[in-house]
Amino acid sequence: MIALLLLWPALYNRFPLIFPDSGAYLAVAWGSFWTFDRSGFYGLFLKVFSALPALWGLWAGLVAQAFAIGAVLLLAVRALIPRSSPAVVCAIILLTTMTTSLPWHSAQLMPDAFTGPCILLTWLAVSRDPDDSGAPSLWLGVLAAGLMHYTHLGIVPVAAAAALIAQSLCAAPMRGVAKRAFVAAMVTVLIALGQFTANGLLLHRWSTTPAGPVFLFARLHEDGIVQPWLARHCGSDGPVELCNLAPSLPRDSQKLLWGQKSPLDQLLWQDFQKPSAQQLVGEMRTAAIGSIIEHPVAFTKIAAESTADQLVHFAPLDDECPDVCTSPSSAVYDRVRAMHPELLPEFLSTRQARGTIPKHAIQAIVMPVQILSIVLLIPFLAFARLRHDGRALSLLMAVVAGLIANAALAGVLSDVHDRYQSRVVWLVPLVELIIAVSWLRRFGNPLIVKRIAGSAEVEETL
């Protein structure tokens, strides 16, 4: 039932929702390819189903994704409302899937589907003693979800730290907090090691993010921080190739990265493995780090502004369809046409590809709910602290930290897009709903509690 609720947008679309970047992951799933500009582990997850006929394989992968997300949601509900009835669990998830951006990511073939669950899993894991039964499985889930996207490497430790700080504020034994912090640090190291090893073995680039310097350089170039550094160093100790290219580089980061007229299209993306491409990546790393060191105040100011800007941009359905995703030059269209052309008619007939999904109507429902839930964060945090509710406080702080970390990583290292924050902001109304029901059980009117929670414990008090 929960999986169906999470998949309703794909069922309505009659095809898994896609994004132009889905093409990179489909290339991993359908061929012997590993992505150099993003984590390939999501494509590896889809590859499990590649032996099936292409369309069946996509649906099987999406269903497995929905079951995994549903399991995390169920664990989160049961962690705060231990004896909740199936009806209560379904009601909570139904409300979330009808009024937030959650289903528009869980029904999409993108690793963004796992960003929110990754934060929930991190909280669930740090809420239990590492020696408890089930704790290793939770940490294994954090590891798996953490590998799905490069930004998760930063989000996991931040969410874990926030949850652990909340536990310490509520007088949790420091020995237990320290033990959980150690395990969280080790899992973070394992996520980094997994990316490092995969990229080294498959791309011969021993790095957690082989193309990371390119994205950072593009953002700093758009912000105008890297140009003074190039002006100061070119002609003396500056990187020769990059200095020669500097006058022809588009200012806009997205045009610089992906524009067909950008020099990077030929020099980097056409053959990322060639030595000249790696030399250019190294020069971009040097310029990016050098400009940050020479202009720390300007970088900090722009980073803070970008983070704040990303925090308030979270509208669902920022999927670049139908304009980009149905263009023959887009990654997803190109991969489908080259590897499974029999899917093209099915894909092009979808509501998403034809542009008939009522985006504005959906946003009119989702946006007020998500905005109101963000406003309510402060009273929820205050009440949790007042009541010394360590579990609720730690969950709220983990979610807030996750939102900020996600906004910083996306806004500073990439560009501000609605979809980046949309993939996590649904956590806020979800956790507030769960916490509200748990508080009704503990502090509210027993008659109301009985109707809402259906708890045998409450029945005894009556």
C-alpha positions as semicolon CSV with decimal commas, in nm:
position;residue;x (nm);y (nm);z (nm)
1;M;0,000;0,000;0,000
2;I;0,277;0,245;0,096
3;A;0,467;0,170;-0,226
4;L;0,155;0,244;-0,432
5;L;0,114;0,580;-0,257
6;L;0,475;0,664;-0,340
7;L;0,435;0,560;-0,703
8;W;0,109;0,732;-0,791
9;P;0,276;1,005;-1,008
10;A;0,445;0,737;-1,221
11;L;0,120;0,544;-1,253
12;Y;-0,057;0,865;-1,352
13;N;0,221;0,935;-1,603
14;R;0,207;0,573;-1,731
15;F;0,589;0,567;-1,723
16;P;0,855;0,626;-1,456
17;L;0,923;0,997;-1,416
18;I;1,258;1,098;-1,558
19;F;1,498;1,391;-1,562
20;P;1,759;1,470;-1,829
21;D;2,030;1,346;-1,591
22;S;1,853;1,009;-1,573
23;G;2,035;0,925;-1,895
24;A;2,370;0,897;-1,715
25;Y;2,231;0,642;-1,470
26;L;2,056;0,446;-1,744
27;A;2,389;0,424;-1,925
28;V;2,533;0,252;-1,617
29;A;2,228;0,027;-1,583
30;W;2,216;-0,076;-1,948
31;G;2,584;-0,084;-2,043
32;S;2,945;-0,111;-1,924
33;F;2,976;0,254;-1,829
34;W;3,057;0,444;-1,509
35;T;2,970;0,809;-1,460
36;F;3,256;1,050;-1,396
37;D;3,049;1,360;-1,314
38;R;2,808;1,197;-1,066
39;S;2,785;0,887;-0,847
40;G;2,735;0,571;-1,052
41;F;2,591;0,368;-0,765
42;Y;2,233;0,463;-0,847
43;G;2,285;0,325;-1,197
44;L;2,432;0,013;-1,036
45;F;2,112;-0,020;-0,832
46;L;1,906;-0,006;-1,154
47;K;2,143;-0,254;-1,320
48;V;2,008;-0,529;-1,094
49;F;1,692;-0,522;-1,307
50;S;1,860;-0,483;-1,647
51;A;1,816;-0,853;-1,737
52;L;1,442;-0,790;-1,768
53;P;1,288;-0,640;-2,082
54;A;1,376;-0,269;-2,079
55;L;1,037;-0,130;-1,976
56;W;0,982;-0,401;-1,715
57;G;1,329;-0,335;-1,580
58;L;1,256;0,036;-1,533
59;W;0,931;-0,038;-1,351
60;A;1,095;-0,307;-1,139
61;G;1,369;-0,064;-1,037
62;L;1,113;0,203;-0,954
63;V;0,903;-0,041;-0,749
64;A;1,213;-0,154;-0,557
65;Q;1,296;0,212;-0,496
66;A;0,946;0,276;-0,363
67;F;0,963;-0,028;-0,131
68;A;1,299;0,090;0,006
69;I;1,168;0,443;0,069
70;G;0,846;0,307;0,214
71;A;1,040;0,086;0,456
72;V;1,234;0,390;0,581
73;L;0,912;0,589;0,628
74;L;0,755;0,301;0,817
75;L;1,058;0,271;1,046
76;A;1,047;0,646;1,116
77;V;0,676;0,635;1,205
78;R;0,717;0,330;1,426
79;A;1,020;0,484;1,600
80;L;0,809;0,773;1,732
81;I;0,469;0,601;1,746
82;P;0,567;0,246;1,847
83;R;0,219;0,093;1,863
84;S;0,056;0,283;1,579
85;S;-0,201;0,092;1,380
86;P;-0,157;0,024;1,007
87;A;-0,439;0,272;0,942
88;V;-0,249;0,550;1,119
89;V;0,073;0,472;0,930
90;C;-0,109;0,474;0,596
91;A;-0,294;0,794;0,684
92;I;0,030;0,975;0,766
93;I;0,198;0,861;0,447
94;L;-0,115;0,928;0,240
95;L;-0,128;1,289;0,361
96;T;0,243;1,330;0,288
97;T;0,222;1,186;-0,063
98;M;-0,082;1,401;-0,149
99;T;0,049;1,732;-0,015
100;T;0,429;1,733;-0,052
101;S;0,699;1,680;-0,313
102;L;0,782;1,330;-0,182
103;P;0,605;1,121;-0,453
104;W;0,747;1,334;-0,735
105;H;1,092;1,215;-0,632
106;S;1,011;0,860;-0,519
107;A;0,848;0,799;-0,861
108;Q;1,142;0,942;-1,055
109;L;1,447;0,754;-1,186
110;M;1,695;0,975;-1,003
111;P;1,910;0,929;-0,690
112;D;1,736;1,238;-0,546
113;A;1,469;0,991;-0,433
114;F;1,709;0,866;-0,164
115;T;1,827;1,200;-0,021
116;G;1,538;1,244;0,223
117;P;1,537;0,877;0,327
118;C;1,913;0,903;0,378
119;I;1,853;1,173;0,643
120;L;1,580;0,967;0,810
121;L;1,801;0,656;0,810
122;T;2,086;0,854;0,964
123;W;1,858;0,970;1,245
124;L;1,723;0,619;1,299
125;A;2,077;0,480;1,317
126;V;2,215;0,738;1,561
127;S;1,904;0,697;1,779
128;R;2,004;0,340;1,864
129;D;2,299;0,194;2,047
130;P;2,535;0,038;1,792
131;D;2,522;-0,287;1,991
132;D;2,143;-0,314;1,967
133;S;1,990;-0,566;1,731
134;G;1,895;-0,397;1,406
135;A;2,149;-0,113;1,442
136;P;2,399;-0,270;1,196
137;S;2,121;-0,301;0,936
138;L;2,033;0,067;0,979
139;W;2,394;0,172;0,934
140;L;2,419;-0,052;0,629
141;G;2,115;0,132;0,493
142;V;2,286;0,466;0,560
143;L;2,591;0,342;0,372
144;A;2,385;0,227;0,073
145;A;2,180;0,549;0,058
146;G;2,493;0,758;0,112
147;L;2,655;0,611;-0,199
148;M;2,367;0,712;-0,425
149;H;2,469;1,079;-0,463
150;Y;2,789;1,272;-0,403
151;T;2,611;1,530;-0,183
152;H;2,509;1,255;0,060
153;L;2,872;1,235;0,172
154;G;2,827;1,578;0,328
155;I;2,466;1,541;0,438
156;V;2,512;1,219;0,642
157;P;2,771;1,351;0,893
158;V;2,589;1,684;0,932
159;A;2,253;1,518;1,003
160;A;2,419;1,270;1,241
161;A;2,601;1,550;1,428
162;A;2,279;1,750;1,469
163;A;2,089;1,448;1,603
164;L;2,369;1,365;1,847
165;I;2,385;1,725;1,972
166;A;2,010;1,710;2,040
167;Q;2,055;1,387;2,232
168;S;2,326;1,544;2,447
169;L;2,100;1,847;2,514
170;C;1,839;1,606;2,648
171;A;2,085;1,453;2,893
172;A;2,169;1,138;2,697
173;P;2,474;0,956;2,841
174;M;2,784;1,103;2,678
175;R;2,944;0,761;2,646
176;G;2,656;0,644;2,427
177;V;2,662;0,967;2,224
178;A;3,036;0,928;2,166
179;K;2,993;0,566;2,057
180;R;2,727;0,663;1,802
181;A;2,937;0,955;1,679
182;F;3,227;0,718;1,619
183;V;3,011;0,479;1,417
184;A;2,866;0,771;1,216
185;A;3,219;0,889;1,137
186;M;3,322;0,540;1,028
187;V;3,020;0,504;0,799
188;T;3,098;0,844;0,645
189;V;3,453;0,726;0,580
190;L;3,316;0,408;0,420
191;I;3,090;0,614;0,189
192;A;3,391;0,821;0,082
193;L;3,603;0,507;0,044
194;G;3,333;0,342;-0,168
195;Q;3,323;0,636;-0,409
196;F;3,703;0,661;-0,411
197;T;3,748;0,291;-0,486
198;A;3,478;0,272;-0,754
199;N;3,613;0,575;-0,937
200;G;3,967;0,446;-0,908
201;L;3,893;0,097;-1,036
202;L;3,644;0,192;-1,307
203;L;3,766;0,535;-1,417
204;H;4,130;0,515;-1,305
205;R;4,069;0,838;-1,115
206;W;4,128;0,788;-0,744
207;S;3,893;1,055;-0,617
208;T;3,558;1,071;-0,439
209;T;3,436;1,322;-0,703
210;P;3,649;1,314;-1,022
211;A;3,466;1,608;-1,181
212;G;3,408;1,797;-0,855
213;P;3,671;2,067;-0,929
214;V;3,497;2,143;-1,259
215;F;3,163;2,212;-1,087
216;L;3,329;2,425;-0,817
217;F;3,525;2,623;-1,077
218;A;3,210;2,682;-1,284
219;R;3,023;2,818;-0,983
220;L;3,311;3,043;-0,874
221;H;3,347;3,163;-1,232
222;E;2,978;3,260;-1,243
223;D;3,012;3,438;-0,908
224;G;3,311;3,637;-1,036
225;I;3,554;3,509;-0,772
226;V;3,790;3,315;-0,996
227;Q;3,845;3,589;-1,257
228;P;4,062;3,812;-1,031
229;W;4,276;3,509;-0,947
230;L;4,324;3,428;-1,316
231;A;4,404;3,791;-1,395
232;R;4,666;3,795;-1,122
233;H;4,833;3,463;-1,207
234;C;4,793;3,420;-1,583
235;G;5,113;3,512;-1,757
236;S;5,325;3,420;-1,455
237;D;5,255;3,114;-1,239
238;G;4,898;3,050;-1,357
239;P;4,771;2,732;-1,530
240;V;4,860;2,770;-1,896
241;E;4,571;2,583;-2,063
242;L;4,305;2,736;-1,840
243;C;4,449;3,084;-1,888
244;N;4,429;3,038;-2,265
245;L;4,066;2,928;-2,238
246;A;3,956;3,195;-1,990
247;P;3,838;3,457;-2,245
248;S;3,611;3,205;-2,419
249;L;3,444;3,061;-2,107
250;P;3,072;3,146;-2,066
251;R;2,995;3,330;-1,743
252;D;2,681;3,125;-1,673
253;S;2,780;2,807;-1,488
254;Q;2,524;2,585;-1,662
255;K;2,628;2,707;-2,008
256;L;2,991;2,661;-1,911
257;L;2,930;2,305;-1,793
258;W;2,679;2,177;-2,045
259;G;2,652;2,422;-2,333
260;Q;2,742;2,268;-2,669
261;K;2,937;2,583;-2,753
262;S;3,134;2,567;-2,429
263;P;3,501;2,463;-2,464
264;L;3,441;2,201;-2,195
265;D;3,215;2,001;-2,426
266;Q;3,509;1,901;-2,645
267;L;3,795;1,931;-2,400
268;L;3,637;1,743;-2,108
269;W;3,307;1,567;-2,160
270;Q;3,379;1,405;-2,495
271;D;3,670;1,210;-2,345
272;F;3,715;1,264;-1,974
273;Q;3,985;0,997;-1,955
274;K;4,242;1,158;-2,183
275;P;4,547;1,316;-2,014
276;S;4,473;1,665;-2,147
277;A;4,126;1,653;-1,989
278;Q;4,270;1,551;-1,653
279;Q;4,529;1,825;-1,677
280;L;4,250;2,078;-1,729
281;V;4,060;1,938;-1,428
282;G;4,375;1,981;-1,220
283;E;4,414;2,340;-1,338
284;M;4,052;2,414;-1,249
285;R;4,113;2,270;-0,903
286;T;4,416;2,493;-0,859
287;A;4,226;2,803;-0,974
288;A;3,920;2,727;-0,760
289;I;4,113;2,661;-0,439
290;G;4,348;2,952;-0,506
291;S;4,063;3,197;-0,559
292;I;3,891;3,085;-0,236
293;I;4,214;3,127;-0,040
294;E;4,279;3,472;-0,187
295;H;3,918;3,592;-0,150
296;P;3,776;3,413;0,158
297;V;3,539;3,695;0,257
298;A;3,385;3,723;-0,089
299;F;3,349;3,345;-0,112
300;T;3,190;3,319;0,233
301;K;2,943;3,598;0,150
302;I;2,840;3,441;-0,181
303;A;2,824;3,092;-0,027
304;A;2,591;3,218;0,247
305;E;2,370;3,396;-0,007
306;S;2,356;3,090;-0,232
307;T;2,267;2,864;0,060
308;A;1,989;3,098;0,173
309;D;1,862;3,128;-0,185
310;Q;1,852;2,750;-0,226
311;L;1,674;2,705;0,107
312;V;1,368;2,891;-0,021
313;H;1,356;2,736;-0,368
314;F;1,179;2,401;-0,345
315;A;0,890;2,382;-0,590
316;P;0,819;2,026;-0,712
317;L;0,828;1,920;-1,077
318;D;1,142;2,111;-1,174
319;D;1,206;1,827;-1,420
320;E;1,292;2,025;-1,737
321;C;1,024;1,836;-1,925
322;P;0,906;1,844;-2,191
323;D;1,143;2,107;-2,330
324;V;1,481;1,954;-2,241
325;C;1,415;1,587;-2,171
326;T;1,247;1,528;-2,508
327;S;1,523;1,700;-2,703
328;P;1,738;1,454;-2,904
329;S;2,045;1,624;-2,756
330;S;1,945;1,554;-2,395
331;A;2,124;1,277;-2,208
332;V;1,812;1,072;-2,134
333;Y;1,671;1,090;-2,489
334;D;2,011;1,008;-2,638
335;R;2,064;0,705;-2,409
336;V;1,717;0,564;-2,470
337;R;1,749;0,610;-2,846
338;A;2,095;0,452;-2,855
339;M;2,043;0,162;-2,614
340;H;1,669;0,083;-2,612
341;P;1,498;0,266;-2,899
342;E;1,186;0,054;-2,854
343;L;1,113;0,262;-2,543
344;L;1,101;0,595;-2,728
345;P;0,734;0,577;-2,840
346;E;0,630;0,477;-2,488
347;F;0,835;0,758;-2,334
348;L;0,723;1,028;-2,579
349;S;0,356;0,944;-2,522
350;T;0,372;1,007;-2,145
351;R;0,206;1,303;-1,977
352;Q;0,547;1,424;-1,865
353;A;0,689;1,422;-2,219
354;R;0,376;1,587;-2,362
355;G;0,374;1,852;-2,090
356;T;0,022;1,772;-1,970
357;I;0,099;1,717;-1,600
358;P;-0,083;2,004;-1,421
359;K;0,231;2,144;-1,258
360;H;0,076;2,470;-1,138
361;A;-0,218;2,293;-0,974
362;I;0,015;2,049;-0,797
363;Q;0,240;2,332;-0,680
364;A;-0,065;2,522;-0,554
365;I;-0,129;2,233;-0,314
366;V;0,226;2,142;-0,223
367;M;0,388;2,482;-0,175
368;P;0,156;2,619;0,099
369;V;0,187;2,296;0,296
370;Q;0,565;2,295;0,278
371;I;0,594;2,667;0,355
372;L;0,362;2,636;0,657
373;S;0,557;2,337;0,785
374;I;0,882;2,534;0,771
375;V;0,722;2,818;0,967
376;L;0,609;2,565;1,229
377;L;0,962;2,430;1,278
378;I;1,042;2,685;1,549
379;P;0,743;2,603;1,775
380;F;0,800;2,232;1,720
381;L;1,165;2,264;1,820
382;A;1,075;2,477;2,122
383;F;0,807;2,235;2,244
384;A;1,036;1,934;2,198
385;R;1,307;2,106;2,401
386;L;1,058;2,216;2,668
387;R;0,927;1,862;2,703
388;H;1,280;1,714;2,695
389;D;1,163;1,489;2,412
390;G;1,503;1,372;2,292
391;R;1,373;1,161;2,004
392;A;1,155;1,436;1,859
393;L;1,421;1,704;1,911
394;S;1,694;1,491;1,754
395;L;1,475;1,414;1,451
396;L;1,382;1,779;1,401
397;M;1,743;1,892;1,433
398;A;1,863;1,619;1,195
399;V;1,607;1,733;0,937
400;V;1,695;2,103;0,979
401;A;2,066;2,025;0,950
402;G;1,997;1,808;0,646
403;L;1,802;2,090;0,480
404;I;2,083;2,338;0,539
405;A;2,357;2,097;0,428
406;N;2,164;2,009;0,115
407;A;2,109;2,377;0,033
408;A;2,475;2,459;0,090
409;L;2,608;2,172;-0,121
410;A;2,365;2,240;-0,406
411;G;2,367;2,619;-0,396
412;V;2,740;2,666;-0,349
413;L;2,882;2,383;-0,560
414;S;2,622;2,372;-0,835
415;D;2,344;2,621;-0,896
416;V;2,014;2,712;-0,736
417;H;1,735;2,488;-0,867
418;D;1,395;2,407;-0,720
419;R;1,452;2,031;-0,749
420;Y;1,757;2,027;-0,521
421;Q;1,566;2,146;-0,213
422;S;1,241;1,984;-0,323
423;R;1,403;1,644;-0,275
424;V;1,436;1,700;0,103
425;V;1,183;1,965;0,209
426;W;0,903;1,705;0,221
427;L;1,069;1,575;0,537
428;V;0,948;1,876;0,735
429;P;0,569;1,820;0,708
430;L;0,621;1,445;0,742
431;V;0,816;1,459;1,068
432;E;0,591;1,729;1,211
433;L;0,288;1,511;1,142
434;I;0,452;1,208;1,302
435;I;0,564;1,409;1,605
436;A;0,221;1,572;1,642
437;V;0,051;1,233;1,655
438;S;0,308;1,103;1,905
439;W;0,253;1,408;2,127
440;L;-0,124;1,363;2,110
441;R;-0,073;1,014;2,242
442;R;0,149;1,130;2,526
443;F;0,010;1,473;2,621
444;G;-0,326;1,517;2,447
445;N;-0,689;1,433;2,513
446;P;-0,716;1,055;2,559
447;L;-1,040;1,039;2,362
448;I;-0,877;1,212;2,065
449;V;-0,573;0,995;2,102
450;K;-0,785;0,680;2,099
451;R;-0,946;0,778;1,771
452;I;-0,619;0,881;1,607
453;A;-0,373;0,622;1,732
454;G;-0,594;0,327;1,811
455;S;-0,353;0,236;2,090
456;A;-0,421;-0,042;2,337
457;E;-0,216;0,155;2,588
458;V;-0,454;0,450;2,568
459;E;-0,755;0,222;2,595
460;E;-0,619;0,101;2,928
461;T;-0,603;0,461;3,061
462;L;-0,965;0,513;2,965
